[in-house]
Amino acid sequence: MRMEARSIGLTTYENFLYALKAEETKRQYPHRLDKFLTFMGFQGTIQEKSSKLYEYANDNINLLQSNIIRFINFQRERISKKELSEGTLHNYIKALKLFLTMNDIFLNWKKIAKGLPAERQSSDDRNPTIDEINRLVEYPDRRLKPIVYVMISSGMRVGSWDYLKWKHVVPIRDRANNTVIAARINLKNTKINFRDYYSFITPEAYHSLKDWMEFRQLHGEDINGDSWIMRDVWQKTDRVHGHRIGLAKYPKKLTSHAIRNIIYEAWKVQGIRDKLPNPETRRHEFKTTHGFRKYFETKCQKAKMNHNNIKILMDHSLGESQNYHRPSEEELVEDYLLVTDSLTLNEENRLKQKINHLQEREDEISMIKIKHHKEMKELRQDMENKFNEILDRIDIKKLN
């Protein structure tokens, strides 16, 4: 049966939503757009206010541009009072610009951008310490440890959790003893056209994920390659009889927004990040989730990893170097292995890793000794054979 097309086109707000792809963008952009709609004095739902903005722009495009400049000046005053950051103002303008662009309203954005303050870099944010991270993963949510271990050891953005399935984590094994030395994790850059890229995680992070997936399977979930790595919680035991029940069979994906909230709550509950001391202090010492990414970068730099390799694993732009620096996955793994010890958080796991390294080194030395002994034996045998040949020649001459 042929379906009839709708005679009514998309609303201005639907046009705006159409351009939002990532889950985090869908959550944040409407709120950011609403800041300007409220400044303009529009009333009603965000859909109604969006329609009013569209009508206002069609009536007087120049007046709209003037009001955007007034909005920026108002927010600059708030920035000077430390009520707002420069980056937040830029985010407000990005949402507004997207709404207008998606509704075919074009302004002189070069002129508007002249008055925007430069975005301040957050270089004064420190990394969370290893002690703080170890206290964090003691938070009584079984999901938190694998979340933190993966983010710390891969440098991934929190938005990638919206797309991570079990098949996206591939263990890399030592050819000699078949132990896991790292794992490849396939990720998406939700900020740049959902670009695919990959990084690596430590054996500690991989086994933490594996334990989590096996725990879910134990409680009745059908685990396969398409299983979401992070999911909702479920009732694990029958409160009357005390045995396991299979409510894990119906998983619901845990979004990156929910993961961010879990981590935020854990920092607070564990007493690591308290409330800001006063209204003038706008930032904590380290970021809720981005601090993990910064921790990864710092550890890689200290381990003397190739600078461009670090950028590749973090999916940063290489600029012109992109055309010349194209390492193979094997080369990236080899470089990454230099930092796995520094990215391992649990002391027991770190000691195990050192023992494994020492054992591997001892095995290499043993193999060298065996090879040397064999070569020396062959050399002695060769010298003995040559010596016997010389004696035989001497004996033949005497007989002649």
Secondary structure, 3 states (H helix, E strand, C coil): CCCCCCCCCCCHHHHHHHCCCCHHHHHHHHHHHHHHHHHCCCCCCHHHHHHHHHHHHHHCHHHHHHHHHHHHHHHHHHHHCCCCCHHHHHHHHHHHHHHHHHCCCCCCHHHHHCCCCCCCCCCCCCCCCHHHHHHHCCCCCCCHHHHHHHHHHHCCCHHHHHCCEHHHEEEEECCCCCCEEEEEEEEEECCCCCEEEEEEECHHHHHHHHHHHHHHHHCCCCCCCCCECCECCCCCECCCCCCECCHHHCCCECCHHHHHHHHHHHHHHCCCCCCCCCCCCCCCCCCCCHHHHHHHHHHHHHCCCCHHHHHHHHCCCCHHHHHCCCCCHHHHHHHHCCCCCCCCCCHHHHHHHHHHHHHHHHHHHHHHHHHHHHHHHHHHHHHHHHHHHHHHHHHHHHHC
